[in-house]
Amino acid sequence: VLQPYPLNGTEPQLRYTQSMEIDYHGRMWMLDVGRLNFASSYAESGTPALVLWDMKKNKQLDRYEFPSSVASPDSSQLNDLVLDVPRKIAYISDTQGYAIVIVDMNSHESARFHGQPYTSSESSYKWTIGDVHYGNSTLGGGPDAIALTPNRKWLYWCPLQGTTMFKIKPKYLRWFLTGEKSLAEALTHVTSVGSKRAASDGMAFASNGILYSGGNANCMGDKYT
């Protein structure tokens, strides 16, 4: 008989953990959407947060709650994250907010890259699952799958609804943490990589630079350096 996990009051306060990563320091980065039941009529607002947890000592190291100007408690869906561990920075896809969120856990600063058309969905993309045609309005969404090259020099992403992949050097996204450059200047550094054979949710780089993605049968021959 399965018994419920005993709570001892030290657990992180999470509402909806969409994604998590464990870095080589033994820290788990837990991404809390904050919102609940947002795909139903019982939707509840909630503040998105990023929690750092010490896996060895089993205790919370840090917690950052995103301001509404970066991730709305009513409309954002922080979906997936990748880590620049040396800088202690996370890059996060906001699928329903049509943006990429950048957060520096050293300085507790965050910013939002709402870079249309690169963070929009592809409205013409039509879903076909198991030979059933669902049209182009069943499942929408902006940036979902997100991946960082092993050398941390390129950030890749693609929309939930669509097959086009984009990339940018993360240093141009870090501009938004300091207000160093404008959105227009950052947009000039976004590159379209090509199209996958099918839409997908997550993707990740292996240590040898190969990008793995659901539905991604063609690798486009791009150089991930």
Stockholm file with secondary structure:
# STOCKHOLM 1.0

chainA/1-225         VLQPYPLNGTEPQLRYTQSMEIDYHGRMWMLDVGRLNFASSYAESGTPALVLWDMKKNKQLDRYEFPSSVASPDSSQLNDLVLDVPRKIAYISDTQGYAIVIVDMNSHESARFHGQPYTSSESSYKWTIGDVHYGNSTLGGGPDAIALTPNRKWLYWCPLQGTTMFKIKPKYLRWFLTGEKSLAEALTHVTSVGSKRAASDGMAFASNGILYSGGNANCMGDKYT
#=GR chainA/1-225 SS CCCCCCCCSCSCCCSCEEEEEECTTSEEEEEECCCBSTTSTTCBCCCCEEEEEETTTTEEEEEEECCTTTSCTTTCCEEEEEEETTTTEEEEEETTTTEEEEEETTTTEEEEECCTTTTSCCTTCCEEETTEEEETSSSCCSEEEEEECTTSCCEEEEESSCCEEEEECHHHHTHHHHTCSCHHHHHTTCEEEEECSSCCSCEEECTTSCEEETTCCCCTTCCCC
#=GC SS_cons         CCCCCCCCSCSCCCSCEEEEEECTTSEEEEEECCCBSTTSTTCBCCCCEEEEEETTTTEEEEEEECCTTTSCTTTCCEEEEEEETTTTEEEEEETTTTEEEEEETTTTEEEEECCTTTTSCCTTCCEEETTEEEETSSSCCSEEEEEECTTSCCEEEEESSCCEEEEECHHHHTHHHHTCSCHHHHHTTCEEEEECSSCCSCEEECTTSCEEETTCCCCTTCCCC
//
